[in-house]
Amino acid sequence: MLMKTALKSFLEEIQRIGEEIKRKDGKLVGVQLPDGLKRLSIQIATVLEAIGLEPIFSGEHSYGACDIDTALLDTVDYLIHAGHTPLYKDDRIFFVPYFVEYNPEIVRKAFSQLDGKICLISTAQYTHRLPQVKHILEEAGFTVELNKGDDRVCFPGQVLGCNYTAVKNCDMILFIGDGLFHPVGAAIYSGKKVCRLNPLSGEVDLVTPENMIKRRYLLMTRCMDMKTCGILLSKKPGQFRLTLAREARNIANDRFHADLIVVDEITPDKIDNLPYDFFVNTACPRITFDDWSNFSKPIISFQELEIIVGKKPWESYSLDWIPG
Ligand code: SF4
């Protein structure tokens, strides 16, 4: 019942945007969906066709709002990029987030784990209920911060795998969402205790970043004995960090032979055959911290490179992130 409501609101928003595109005389409309929403293609096509628009779906992966299918955008009148919050101001791109419904009362399950001033965070699909979650916590006597981060995020409490600027001014963090990547990222970014509440199952646990940091230290230690290093850039508009990549090459050249390599998407089939012993990733930080085990050679971040070349101490370990 709750999930049906989320789908209905999403399709209503697609319809509203479709009508706006029609008013702007658009005809050919690109639609980009994350893999988890591609199953909705037929329903979206039905909505857009009923308005008199011709949809073309991107078959590429879409991991974030940074991940615009530029070839499709060059072809169509307008692009609907669904499932993520806006990163750009482009009159031809309409961003349509997808909100997953849940009962804010579920936060009561986390009460026993909370103390001090709490910072409330979540990934985009759960942010719409955070003001209600905050209210319930405050009525129960907790002190709660619900902050909007910098311009890379849209909603109060929203975090991205590349941006935790919503975390500030607190004793501990309450993360509402699923998966380990974001709460571990928040813990490393802030150095604070993180409680994770899955808003659908009600599971609650405390997240510790130590295992991930240990794995990263092992990987970094392996790189120290290597000779050559590829600095990876992605062509995706919101991930292209040329200045950072050039700085990485300059730093790496003190100790390794280092070259810049640019690809659309950083995948094992694109980089495993390149003649470098390890890679420094300047594209999406999730590739370094979440996908590293898919690659046959080590991938480290710019901050990790600074440590292995001796520019920063190991105790200063920090997360790679992209400011807005
Ligand atoms: S860079 Fe990565 S984490 Fe950041 S918005 Fe893009 S896909 Fe998401």
Residues whose N, C-alpha, C, O or C-beta is under 5 A from the ligand:
A	BS01	SF4	Y63 G64 A65 C66 L160 G161 C162 G238 Q239 C284 P285 R286
